[in-house]
Amino acid sequence: MAYKINDNCISCGACEPQCPVGAISEGEGKYEINPDICVDCGSCAGVCPVGAPNPEK
């Protein structure tokens, strides 16, 4: 199960360097997580000031 960044993302970039597998990149208007690479570690969620990354259901 991968994490996904919701629309609360403010594109601050705090999450990108925290990803141990490089699954996060800047998208149009918000950051995006590549679900094929994400290892569901939650590192991104721990540093996000607005709680945008969440586990996909």
Residue pairs with C-beta under 8 A, 6 or more apart in sequence:
1 40
1 55
1 56
2 23
2 33
2 35
2 38
2 40
2 55
2 56
3 33
3 38
3 40
3 42
3 44
3 45
3 53
3 54
3 55
3 56
4 33
4 35
4 53
4 54
4 55
4 56
5 15
5 24
5 30
5 31
5 32
5 33
5 44
5 52
5 53
5 54
6 52
6 53
6 54
7 30
7 52
8 50
8 51
8 52
9 29
9 30
9 31
9 48
9 50
9 52
10 49
10 50
10 52
11 26
11 29
11 30
11 31
12 49
13 26
13 31
14 47
14 48
14 49
15 24
15 31
15 43
15 44
15 45
15 47
15 48
15 52
15 53
16 24
16 25
16 26
16 31
18 43
18 44
18 46
18 47
19 33
19 43
19 44
20 39
20 41
20 43
21 37
21 38
21 39
22 37
23 33
23 34
23 35
23 37
23 38
23 39
24 31
24 32
24 33
24 34
24 44
25 31
25 32
25 34
26 32
30 52
31 52
33 44
33 53
35 56
40 55
42 53
42 55
44 53
45 51
45 53
45 54
